[in-house]
Amino acid sequence: MPSSSTRLLLTPALLGLVYAVVQLTIEALGGGVQSHHLLNRADLPAISNAFGLLTLPAVGLALGWRARRAGGFTRVMWSGLILSFLYGTTLATGFEFGAQAVMQTLFFGLFVVALLAPVHRAECVAGFVAGMAFTFGGVLPLLIALVFAGLSLVVRSGLRALWRLVRPSQRAVAR
């Protein structure tokens, strides 16, 4: 019987695999597995949704690793997962229904969100990718999430380092 630590690590990865299999089965029964062009431009390469069989379990594994390090899923992790899932789902739904204004607002709003919130955390990436995967597969949402996660990490780490430089040290205050 696997330990709870192993279950924390592997359960999200298994759920990611099941999610990808369900999505691909529905697509295959509906006429074939879809491919999506980068930036929605036909002159750029297309990426098959079948790659979700690799990316969704990998994102789940990253989420499981974070949960295991935290000793379980915390309230903050659940909040990040659910909120980013809703954000990704809303963005994908806007695309499906051709709501360009909603899509643009949400997409460019990701810059603000990435500056204000720690979207580089595994639960935020996993939720965003899961929310968008049914529309775009498992690769394009991951690429988008990684760009904004990188932005979030760089800005938040840079601000933290800057704060350490400008705030008075504890030794200087004690004198």
Helices and strands as residue ranges (DSSP letters): H 4-29, E 35-37, G 38-40, E 46-48, G 49-51, H 52-70, H 75-96, H 100-116, H 122-136, H 140-166, H 170-174
